[in-house]
Amino acid sequence: LDFISQLKLRASWGVLGNQEIGNYPFSSLVETGRLVYPFGGQIATGAALVETGNDKIKWETTTQTDFGLDLSLFEDRISLLADYYYKKSSDVLVRIPIPQAGGSQNPPFVNAGEVENQGWDLALIYKQNINDFNFSIRANISTVKNKVLSLAEGEPILGGFGLADGPITKTEPGYPIGSFYLYQMEGIFQSQEEIDASPFQSDFTRPGDVKFADLNKDGAIDDEDRAHLGNPFPDFIYGLNADFGYKNFDLSVLVQGVEGNDVYFLYGNFAYETQSRGFNSYAEILDRWTPDNPNGSIPKVSIDDRNGNRRISTRFLEDGSYLRVRNITLGYTFNNLLKNAKAITGLRAYVSVQNAFTFTKYPGLDPEIQANANDTQGFNISSDLAVGIDWGTVPAPRTIIAGFNLSF
C-alpha cells in the first residue's frame, strides 16, 4: 500500500487534577471598612464574613481515556486525524447554596460533583503544489456531550440570576451543566374563548398575552411547569483554515462556526418589553400583537406585564448557531525591490480583515455567548452556570489592518 504514508493508532489514559480553583478556598474571608451597622441610632463601621472556607476540600480528579488515529496518504498530501475521548471529573468543587442566615455572603466550596464529557475531534488536511500555485486546507469538527452524574445529596444548583424573574439555569444529575430551566411558550392567545378553554394562566390574562404550556397537566400554570428545555452545548463546532500562495501573493482565510447550541436571549427582556423600563426597543416591536395584527411575532405591548409574558420561558430561547469568517489576510512579498539592500532581507505588505462576516439567525447583537459575570448565583461570583445567557453582549468589532513585515 504505497499510497499510505503513515498509519498510527493511539490510545492513552491518565488522571489529572485541576489547579484553576482559586488561591484560598480553604480559608474564610472577613471584610472590614466597607460594611456598616446601626448601633444606638448611630452608623458604625464593622466587619462581616464574606467568604466561608472549607479546610476539608481536596483536588478535583479528572480521568480521561483517548483513542486516536493518524492517517497520511499520497506522500502526506492528505492527512486525517481522528480522536474519541471520554473524560470523567470527580470531586468537582462547587458552591452548594446555604441559607444566608448562616452569616456569610458566599457559601464554601465543597467536593460535591461528578461530571462526564465525551465526544469526537476530527481534522482533515489537504496540501498541494502546482507549479507557482500552492495551497493547504485544514477542516476540523468537534463534538461534546456533557452530563452531570451526581451532586451532593442530589440537590440541584441554580444559576443565571440577575432579574427578579429568578434563575434561568438548573444543574442537576442527568442533564448538562447549566441547562435552561424554563416555562414553555405555546403561542399567543387570540381570544377570550381560547383563554377560557386553556389551563389557568393568571387572573389578568387577556388576548395578546403569551400562552404557556401546562407541562404537569394540573390545569394551572405555576412553578411546577418549568422543565429542562435547552442547553448551551452545541451539537458540533467546526472550522476551516485555508492558505493559498501564487508566486509572491499569499492569502489566508479562517472560518469558524457552531451548530445546534441554545442561547437564552435575556436581552430580549429589554429589547421587546421596554414599556416600563425606559430602553429603546427592537424594530420587531412594530410587529407586536394587536386585534388588527393577530399574527404578530411578539405579544401585545404591556406596561405592567400582569400575565408574566416576560417570565423565564422558551419565548427568549434562540438557536445560537453561526458561521463566522474570523480572518482574511492578503499579502505580497517583494523580492527584487530589496535585492541591493543589505540590511533588509525581506519585505511583505499585507491587509487583514478580522471578524469579516457573520452568518446567523440569532436576533441578538452577537451569537458568540460565553459565561458572563452578571450571573452571580446570588453569591457575587462569575459562574459557568451562566454559559449561553445573553445579557446584551457587546458585539466583536470588524477590524481592518494594513501593514508591512520587515526582515533584517
FIPA-712982 format. One record per residue (C-alpha): residue in three letters; x, y, z. Coordinates in steps of 0.001 Angstrom, whole numbers. Layout:
<pts>
('ALA'; (X; Y; Z))
...
</pts>
This chain:
<pts>
('LEU'; (0; 0; 0))
('ASP'; (2409; 2636; -1226))
('PHE'; (-219; 5392; -1100))
('ILE'; (-259; 5194; 2725))
('SER'; (2465; 7466; 4080))
('GLN'; (1626; 6966; 7754))
('LEU'; (-848; 4970; 9788))
('LYS'; (-770; 5248; 13540))
('LEU'; (-3218; 4071; 16176))
('ARG'; (-3099; 5843; 19519))
('ALA'; (-4532; 5175; 22963))
('SER'; (-3960; 6956; 26240))
('TRP'; (-5285; 7057; 29770))
('GLY'; (-4477; 9430; 32581))
('VAL'; (-5590; 11138; 35764))
('LEU'; (-5132; 14877; 36323))
('GLY'; (-6011; 17447; 38946))
('ASN'; (-7318; 20966; 38439))
('GLN'; (-5335; 23958; 39655))
('GLU'; (-7892; 26556; 38468))
('ILE'; (-9734; 26587; 41777))
('GLY'; (-8763; 29895; 43336))
('ASN'; (-5951; 30548; 45766))
('TYR'; (-7578; 30231; 49178))
('PRO'; (-10855; 28279; 49020))
('PHE'; (-9859; 26532; 52259))
('SER'; (-9876; 29750; 54312))
('SER'; (-12623; 32145; 55307))
('LEU'; (-12524; 35817; 54367))
('VAL'; (-13612; 38684; 56599))
('GLU'; (-14162; 42128; 55104))
('THR'; (-13814; 45346; 57087))
('GLY'; (-14214; 49031; 56374))
('ARG'; (-16975; 48899; 53771))
('LEU'; (-19811; 47416; 55799))
('VAL'; (-21803; 49399; 58330))
('TYR'; (-24219; 48519; 61126))
('PRO'; (-26722; 50633; 63086))
('PHE'; (-25999; 50744; 66813))
('GLY'; (-27911; 53012; 69184))
('GLY'; (-29123; 55210; 66362))
('GLN'; (-25579; 55617; 65029))
('ILE'; (-23953; 54080; 61944))
('ALA'; (-20783; 52190; 62847))
('THR'; (-18236; 50546; 60578))
('GLY'; (-17955; 46821; 61149))
('ALA'; (-16760; 43534; 59733))
('ALA'; (-18552; 40635; 58116))
('LEU'; (-17812; 37134; 56913))
('VAL'; (-17981; 37346; 53113))
('GLU'; (-16379; 34009; 52200))
('THR'; (-16722; 30749; 54082))
('GLY'; (-13706; 28471; 53834))
('ASN'; (-13584; 24687; 53821))
('ASP'; (-10426; 23061; 55162))
('LYS'; (-11607; 19618; 54057))
('ILE'; (-11556; 20234; 50305))
('LYS'; (-9237; 18196; 48097))
('TRP'; (-8116; 18089; 44480))
('GLU'; (-10620; 17554; 41751))
('THR'; (-9722; 14468; 39737))
('THR'; (-10265; 14040; 36017))
('THR'; (-9825; 10624; 34436))
('GLN'; (-9544; 10717; 30644))
('THR'; (-9388; 7953; 28057))
('ASP'; (-8466; 8689; 24425))
('PHE'; (-8398; 6618; 21260))
('GLY'; (-6948; 8132; 18110))
('LEU'; (-5979; 7561; 14509))
('ASP'; (-3353; 9370; 12404))
('LEU'; (-3517; 8635; 8690))
('SER'; (-1490; 10242; 5890))
('LEU'; (-1895; 9424; 2199))
('PHE'; (-65; 10183; -1044))
('GLU'; (3175; 11489; 467))
('ASP'; (1340; 13432; 3185))
('ARG'; (-814; 15249; 670))
('ILE'; (-3937; 14129; 2546))
('SER'; (-3991; 13677; 6320))
('LEU'; (-6733; 12556; 8687))
('LEU'; (-6615; 12960; 12459))
('ALA'; (-9415; 11356; 14472))
('ASP'; (-9837; 11188; 18243))
('TYR'; (-12503; 9882; 20585))
('TYR'; (-12309; 10930; 24220))
('TYR'; (-14140; 10136; 27421))
('LYS'; (-13494; 12362; 30414))
('LYS'; (-14933; 11905; 33890))
('SER'; (-14373; 14555; 36554))
('SER'; (-14866; 13555; 40184))
('ASP'; (-14872; 15555; 43424))
('VAL'; (-15695; 18665; 41393))
('LEU'; (-15573; 21807; 43516))
('VAL'; (-18927; 23558; 43562))
('ARG'; (-20659; 26044; 45802))
('ILE'; (-23665; 24378; 47375))
('PRO'; (-26248; 27037; 48329))
('ILE'; (-26773; 27516; 52055))
('PRO'; (-29186; 29819; 53910))
('GLN'; (-27866; 33368; 54235))
('ALA'; (-28794; 33109; 57892))
('GLY'; (-25512; 31237; 58160))
('GLY'; (-23856; 34652; 58189))
('SER'; (-21761; 34506; 55004))
('GLN'; (-22332; 36156; 51655))
('ASN'; (-20680; 33281; 49777))
('PRO'; (-21061; 29593; 50660))
('PRO'; (-17963; 27380; 50798))
('PHE'; (-16599; 25244; 48010))
('VAL'; (-17164; 21526; 48549))
('ASN'; (-16148; 18427; 46596))
('ALA'; (-19656; 17529; 45575))
('GLY'; (-19909; 16906; 41845))
('GLU'; (-19257; 14286; 39218))
('VAL'; (-19411; 15215; 35515))
('GLU'; (-18719; 13362; 32273))
('ASN'; (-17759; 14685; 28847))
('GLN'; (-17335; 12621; 25718))
('GLY'; (-17002; 13380; 22042))
('TRP'; (-15036; 13314; 18792))
('ASP'; (-12333; 15515; 17282))
('LEU'; (-11802; 15137; 13540))
('ALA'; (-9390; 17020; 11267))
('LEU'; (-8808; 16625; 7534))
('ILE'; (-5820; 18292; 5842))
('TYR'; (-5140; 18590; 2122))
('LYS'; (-1951; 20119; 675))
('GLN'; (-934; 20595; -2940))
('ASN'; (1732; 22338; -5016))
('ILE'; (1049; 23013; -8709))
('ASN'; (3845; 24996; -10363))
('ASP'; (3642; 28528; -8891))
('PHE'; (403; 27764; -7045))
('ASN'; (249; 26079; -3654))
('PHE'; (-2429; 25675; -1036))
('SER'; (-3180; 23995; 2271))
('ILE'; (-6695; 23432; 3599))
('ARG'; (-7456; 22167; 7101))
('ALA'; (-11034; 21379; 8123))
('ASN'; (-11973; 20268; 11622))
('ILE'; (-15075; 19331; 13559))
('SER'; (-15561; 18572; 17265))
('THR'; (-18432; 17269; 19350))
('VAL'; (-19020; 17094; 23089))
('LYS'; (-21770; 15538; 25173))
('ASN'; (-21877; 16836; 28728))
('LYS'; (-23828; 15332; 31612))
('VAL'; (-23868; 15803; 35363))
('LEU'; (-23667; 12390; 37029))
('SER'; (-24089; 13382; 40655))
('LEU'; (-24224; 16296; 43093))
('ALA'; (-24050; 16378; 46868))
('GLU'; (-27272; 14911; 48233))
('GLY'; (-28753; 15293; 44751))
('GLU'; (-29573; 18946; 45372))
('PRO'; (-29739; 20992; 42147))
('ILE'; (-27725; 24196; 41749))
('LEU'; (-29497; 27208; 40274))
('GLY'; (-27730; 29799; 38129))
('GLY'; (-28293; 32651; 35741))
('PHE'; (-29629; 35077; 38308))
('GLY'; (-29858; 38792; 37726))
('LEU'; (-33506; 39687; 37199))
('ALA'; (-36478; 39458; 39518))
('ASP'; (-37747; 36509; 37459))
('GLY'; (-35308; 34185; 39234))
('PRO'; (-32754; 31660; 37967))
('ILE'; (-32565; 30679; 34314))
('THR'; (-30461; 27510; 34615))
('LYS'; (-30687; 24421; 36745))
('THR'; (-27800; 21996; 37137))
('GLU'; (-28756; 18550; 38369))
('PRO'; (-27887; 14908; 37676))
('GLY'; (-28964; 13598; 34303))
('TYR'; (-28684; 16920; 32457))
('PRO'; (-25878; 19100; 31050))
('ILE'; (-24263; 21741; 33240))
('GLY'; (-26275; 24954; 33207))
('SER'; (-29208; 23614; 31199))
('PHE'; (-32061; 26073; 30729))
('TYR'; (-34962; 25534; 33140))
('LEU'; (-37913; 27312; 31572))
('TYR'; (-41608; 27647; 31027))
('GLN'; (-42682; 26584; 27546))
('MET'; (-44368; 29155; 25322))
('GLU'; (-47082; 27644; 23131))
('GLY'; (-48191; 30768; 21308))
('ILE'; (-50230; 33938; 21773))
('PHE'; (-53844; 33970; 22921))
('GLN'; (-56140; 35240; 20172))
('SER'; (-59475; 35421; 22005))
('GLN'; (-61135; 35243; 25401))
('GLU'; (-62715; 31947; 24337))
('GLU'; (-59244; 30450; 23825))
('ILE'; (-58178; 31697; 27260))
('ASP'; (-61249; 30161; 28922))
('ALA'; (-60608; 26801; 27231))
('SER'; (-56925; 26683; 28266))
('PRO'; (-55195; 25859; 31572))
('PHE'; (-55409; 28759; 34017))
('GLN'; (-52630; 31285; 33367))
('SER'; (-53463; 34240; 35628))
('ASP'; (-56388; 36439; 36642))
('PHE'; (-55099; 39088; 34251))
('THR'; (-54633; 37052; 31054))
('ARG'; (-56064; 38797; 28007))
('PRO'; (-55930; 38283; 24215))
('GLY'; (-52435; 39101; 23001))
('ASP'; (-50744; 37582; 26063))
('VAL'; (-48391; 34604; 25939))
('LYS'; (-49905; 31142; 26250))
('PHE'; (-47715; 28905; 28422))
('ALA'; (-47806; 25093; 28404))
('ASP'; (-49232; 23159; 31345))
('LEU'; (-46438; 20583; 31402))
('ASN'; (-47565; 18780; 34560))
('LYS'; (-51211; 18717; 33417))
('ASP'; (-52674; 20077; 36665))
('GLY'; (-54800; 22695; 34929))
('ALA'; (-52803; 25740; 36054))
('ILE'; (-49524; 27417; 35142))
('ASP'; (-47143; 27531; 38110))
('ASP'; (-43518; 26802; 39038))
('GLU'; (-44111; 23079; 38538))
('ASP'; (-44476; 23691; 34798))
('ARG'; (-40820; 24591; 34308))
('ALA'; (-38594; 21970; 32699))
('HIS'; (-35168; 21424; 31130))
('LEU'; (-35871; 22766; 27641))
('GLY'; (-32440; 23529; 26207))
('ASN'; (-28732; 23803; 26951))
('PRO'; (-25764; 25857; 25718))
('PHE'; (-23732; 22902; 24411))
('PRO'; (-23586; 22761; 20587))
('ASP'; (-24131; 19648; 18513))
('PHE'; (-20751; 20339; 16956))
('ILE'; (-18100; 23020; 16451))
('TYR'; (-16346; 23307; 13107))
('GLY'; (-13640; 25319; 11421))
('LEU'; (-11755; 25819; 8176))
('ASN'; (-8251; 27230; 7793))
('ALA'; (-7100; 27758; 4202))
('ASP'; (-3775; 29127; 2960))
('PHE'; (-3117; 29890; -709))
('GLY'; (33; 31074; -2446))
('TYR'; (659; 32173; -6015))
('LYS'; (4104; 33479; -6845))
('ASN'; (4583; 36422; -4456))
('PHE'; (949; 36597; -3331))
('ASP'; (-419; 34844; -270))
('LEU'; (-3991; 34579; 1009))
('SER'; (-5236; 33047; 4248))
('VAL'; (-8828; 32573; 5398))
('LEU'; (-10022; 31412; 8825))
('VAL'; (-13651; 30334; 9223))
('GLN'; (-15242; 29052; 12432))
('GLY'; (-18767; 28015; 13314))
('VAL'; (-21049; 26493; 15922))
('GLU'; (-24171; 24445; 15248))
('GLY'; (-27073; 23424; 17464))
('ASN'; (-26467; 25363; 20681))
('ASP'; (-29194; 27230; 22538))
('VAL'; (-28814; 30827; 23710))
('TYR'; (-31141; 32426; 26223))
('PHE'; (-31744; 35893; 24784))
('LEU'; (-32182; 37647; 28120))
('TYR'; (-31581; 40992; 26474))
('GLY'; (-34860; 40391; 24660))
('ASN'; (-36486; 41075; 28012))
('PHE'; (-35427; 44670; 27403))
('ALA'; (-35477; 44733; 23594))
('TYR'; (-39102; 43614; 23290))
('GLU'; (-40541; 44569; 26687))
('THR'; (-39326; 48104; 27346))
('GLN'; (-42515; 49976; 28118))
('SER'; (-41821; 50203; 31852))
('ARG'; (-38002; 50239; 31676))
('GLY'; (-37047; 53245; 29575))
('PHE'; (-34967; 51371; 26979))
('ASN'; (-35107; 51613; 23219))
('SER'; (-36966; 48749; 21553))
('TYR'; (-36014; 46456; 18705))
('ALA'; (-37839; 47138; 15440))
('GLU'; (-39698; 43828; 15915))
('ILE'; (-41968; 45600; 18395))
('LEU'; (-43678; 47135; 15363))
('ASP'; (-44923; 43612; 14602))
('ARG'; (-46484; 43174; 18043))
('TRP'; (-49879; 41529; 18504))
('THR'; (-52918; 43761; 18115))
('PRO'; (-56520; 42887; 17215))
('ASP'; (-55683; 44103; 13708))
('ASN'; (-52402; 42143; 13633))
('PRO'; (-53280; 38762; 15194))
('ASN'; (-50247; 37080; 13618))
('GLY'; (-47748; 39453; 15236))
('SER'; (-44385; 37927; 16090))
('ILE'; (-44359; 39179; 19697))
('PRO'; (-47105; 39616; 22346))
('LYS'; (-49076; 42764; 22899))
('VAL'; (-47486; 45851; 24423))
('SER'; (-47869; 45922; 28194))
('ILE'; (-46589; 48321; 30817))
('ASP'; (-47172; 46193; 33913))
('ASP'; (-46961; 42681; 32333))
('ARG'; (-49629; 41218; 34588))
('ASN'; (-49689; 37908; 32714))
('GLY'; (-45951; 37416; 33146))
('ASN'; (-45113; 37478; 29436))
('ARG'; (-41517; 38342; 30385))
('ARG'; (-41068; 35338; 32632))
('ILE'; (-38207; 32889; 32046))
('SER'; (-39505; 30838; 29111))
('THR'; (-38771; 29443; 25676))
('ARG'; (-40034; 32744; 24295))
('PHE'; (-36467; 34020; 24672))
('LEU'; (-34702; 30739; 23825))
('GLU'; (-32941; 31071; 20475))
('ASP'; (-30792; 28976; 18165))
('GLY'; (-27252; 30280; 18648))
('SER'; (-25755; 28629; 15544))
('TYR'; (-23444; 30821; 13499))
('LEU'; (-20756; 30811; 10834))
('ARG'; (-18068; 33470; 11250))
('VAL'; (-15277; 34448; 8878))
('ARG'; (-12786; 35380; 11556))
('ASN'; (-9879; 36496; 9424))
('ILE'; (-8971; 37190; 5795))
('THR'; (-5389; 38237; 5065))
('LEU'; (-3913; 39090; 1665))
('GLY'; (-184; 39696; 1354))
('TYR'; (2519; 40356; -1231))
('THR'; (6217; 39671; -744))
('PHE'; (8704; 41947; -2542))
('ASN'; (11795; 40169; -3805))
('ASN'; (13557; 42234; -6463))
('LEU'; (12811; 45520; -4734))
('LEU'; (15296; 44763; -1965))
('LYS'; (17994; 42834; -3800))
('ASN'; (20503; 45655; -3278))
('ALA'; (19504; 46372; 329))
('LYS'; (21947; 44514; 2540))
('ALA'; (20320; 45352; 5868))
('ILE'; (16798; 44277; 4892))
('THR'; (16355; 40667; 3789))
('GLY'; (12578; 40634; 3299))
('LEU'; (9589; 42929; 2846))
('ARG'; (5952; 41882; 2822))
('ALA'; (2902; 44142; 2586))
('TYR'; (-450; 42886; 3779))
('VAL'; (-4035; 43844; 4511))
('SER'; (-6121; 41890; 7003))
('VAL'; (-9802; 41910; 7936))
('GLN'; (-10711; 40466; 11324))
('ASN'; (-14294; 39437; 12083))
('ALA'; (-15128; 39952; 8419))
('PHE'; (-18573; 38335; 8224))
('THR'; (-21031; 36541; 10491))
('PHE'; (-23942; 34443; 9228))
('THR'; (-26607; 33653; 11826))
('LYS'; (-30327; 33780; 12526))
('TYR'; (-29736; 34788; 16133))
('PRO'; (-31616; 38052; 16900))
('GLY'; (-29135; 39414; 19443))
('LEU'; (-26058; 41550; 18950))
('ASP'; (-23584; 38655; 18892))
('PRO'; (-24299; 34900; 18888))
('GLU'; (-20928; 34059; 20457))
('ILE'; (-22056; 33962; 24082))
('GLN'; (-19877; 32719; 26940))
('ALA'; (-20024; 32888; 30733))
('ASN'; (-20992; 36309; 31986))
('ALA'; (-20064; 37985; 35257))
('ASN'; (-23660; 39227; 35539))
('ASP'; (-24570; 35705; 36645))
('THR'; (-24000; 35896; 40356))
('GLN'; (-25882; 32865; 41671))
('GLY'; (-26737; 35340; 44393))
('PHE'; (-23129; 34933; 45577))
('ASN'; (-21324; 37698; 43642))
('ILE'; (-19225; 35323; 41560))
('SER'; (-18954; 34623; 37852))
('SER'; (-20219; 31173; 37014))
('ASP'; (-20103; 28503; 34344))
('LEU'; (-23779; 28051; 35132))
('ALA'; (-24470; 31150; 33013))
('VAL'; (-22903; 29998; 29745))
('GLY'; (-25264; 30796; 26893))
('ILE'; (-27156; 33645; 28576))
('ASP'; (-27060; 36867; 26559))
('TRP'; (-27226; 39981; 28717))
('GLY'; (-26603; 42234; 25735))
('THR'; (-23034; 41262; 24904))
('VAL'; (-21093; 43926; 23017))
('PRO'; (-20501; 42504; 19520))
('ALA'; (-16987; 41854; 18290))
('PRO'; (-15833; 44749; 16065))
('ARG'; (-14761; 44353; 12461))
('THR'; (-11129; 45441; 12222))
('ILE'; (-9169; 46258; 9065))
('ILE'; (-5381; 46286; 9410))
('ALA'; (-2761; 47133; 6793))
('GLY'; (966; 46910; 7378))
('PHE'; (4422; 45707; 6455))
('ASN'; (6624; 42868; 7677))
('LEU'; (10351; 43612; 7539))
('SER'; (13071; 41009; 7962))
('PHE'; (16638; 42009; 8840))
</pts>
